[in-house]
Amino acid sequence: MSIQQWVTPLEGLDSLRQTEAPMASPGAGEVLVKIHAVSLNYRDVEVTKGEYKHHKSAEQNATIVPCSDMCGVVVQVGSSVTRWTVGDRVLSTFLPEHQTGQVTEKELARSIGLPLNGVLATHRVFPEYGIVQAPSYLSDEEACTLPIAAVTAWMSINGMRPMGQPGGQDEYVLLQGTGGVAIAGLQIAKAAGAKAIIISSSDDKLEQAKQLGADFTINYRTTPNWEEKVMEWTQNHGADIILETGGAQTLRKSFDCIAFGGLIDCIGYVSGKVDAQDDRLNVNLLALRRTVTLKGIINGPKDRFEEMIRFYEAKQIHPVVNRVFSFTEAKEAFQFLESGSHFGKVVIKVQA
Ligand SMILES: NC(=O)c1ccc[n+]([C@@H]2O[C@H](COP(=O)([O-])OP(=O)(O)OC[C@H]3O[C@@H](n4cnc5c(N)ncnc54)[C@H](OP(=O)(O)O)[C@@H]3O)[C@@H](O)[C@H]2O)c1
């Protein structure tokens, strides 16, 4: 039996191709997982296009298996494995070595889906400490969306609070766009009792966000000064937490609608990584002006992932899966995510 997998030489979505590899077998302390479903992240598109260069990366292979988020079942355990038995349903973690606390450069250098081989394959070996139990109430397609998008949103809302004491009640939480991180953030915020504000380029997507409980919606295309609307709607309070996924074109606006003492989580850069030449940010003054905490986020550790799963189970949150592609349609799935037409998550069903 062999492994079916997708690989990329990091030269663009067209260079993705399906190949076969010999079946892997787990070594000591490892498990072999049969992968059922994989979810895509913005990062996977960037990686495949050779544009994911802002982290100093360890040596990487010229060609890798992309993607980091999967749900599957343990089919073989190596010697000395104590945590898992055959048949356990598990999820990957983006940084398998990052078990707790602040992420380190060493842990980051072991990210899956670059520089290590990822999960867009029928099988993969994981260290036994690098996976978590999948919540039983979720389908494979729902559960596979949790490792990057949901954990990142969870850490943005709760990472500054003590473990086991998630919050958000009565806070204003601002989400940017309607992609994976933002929609997970919306679901977490609403389940926590927060008031959620969301911006999107599409009125249709804003309608869908309202169905999920969004309290205030703004179209950032038709209302480019959306930060003013945030201030108006919050009666000049501003957002207590902003999940900054926009980057270059949104950060200045986030500084203009953050609450005093608020938290801006620097997560992503879908609107660009570099400030416009004629519109440089003076972050020192902007941070001082409203006593802002600016916090860089890189996913989260395994113990906080498990904390999040307990919250999802208690609140029975079902992640939003926008579209499911078959394994052979992986390239189309990447193109669909790149087009930005999705709402929530895009999933590839690998096998039953
Ligand atoms: N630091 C971390 O640990 C971490 C983890 C996950 C993701 N990220 C980063 O976070 C960002 C989002 O990731 P994702 O996986 O959620 O992406 P995604 O699912 O591809 O969603 C991207 C969404 O961003 C919105 N968008 C595009 N241009 C925008 C703009 N100018 N202003 C506001 N929103 C805009 C669009 O929503 P509408 O169509 O509704 O406008 C789009 O659907 C990416 O930069 C990614 O690299 C970082």
The ligand as a Gaussian input file, in Angstrom:
#p B3LYP/6-31G(d) Opt

LIG

0 1
 N       -0.548000      34.651000      12.825000
 C       -1.189000      33.491000      12.741000
 O       -1.011000      32.583000      13.563000
 C       -2.152000      33.311000      11.622000
 C       -3.022000      32.214000      11.606000
 C       -3.974000      32.125000      10.598000
 C       -4.018000      33.113000       9.610000
 N       -3.138000      34.131000       9.633000
 C       -3.187000      35.203000       8.646000
 O       -4.425000      35.871000       8.805000
 C       -4.920000      36.288000       7.539000
 C       -6.279000      35.659000       7.303000
 O       -6.127000      34.257000       7.241000
 P       -7.366000      33.320000       6.900000
 O       -6.835000      31.924000       6.814000
 O       -8.503000      33.609000       7.788000
 O       -7.683000      33.849000       5.436000
 P       -8.870000      33.581000       4.457000
 O       -9.767000      32.498000       4.959000
 O       -8.283000      33.420000       3.097000
 O       -9.721000      34.934000       4.514000
 C       -9.261000      36.116000       3.991000
 C      -10.407000      37.132000       4.023000
 O       -9.857000      38.404000       4.294000
 C      -10.748000      39.382000       3.837000
 N      -10.025000      40.520000       3.262000
 C       -9.376000      40.606000       2.080000
 N       -8.890000      41.854000       1.901000
 C       -9.235000      42.574000       2.999000
 C       -9.070000      43.923000       3.392000
 N       -8.450000      44.807000       2.615000
 N       -9.560000      44.322000       4.588000
 C      -10.218000      43.442000       5.389000
 N      -10.434000      42.137000       5.054000
 C       -9.946000      41.725000       3.875000
 C      -11.675000      38.726000       2.824000
 O      -12.973000      38.708000       3.424000
 P      -14.245000      39.348000       2.708000
 O      -14.418000      38.599000       1.429000
 O      -15.339000      39.147000       3.685000
 O      -13.942000      40.802000       2.487000
 C      -11.099000      37.313000       2.710000
 O      -12.084000      36.335000       2.524000
 C       -3.852000      35.872000       6.526000
 O       -2.971000      36.934000       6.315000
 C       -3.129000      34.740000       7.224000
 O       -1.803000      34.582000       6.771000
 C       -2.205000      34.243000      10.608000

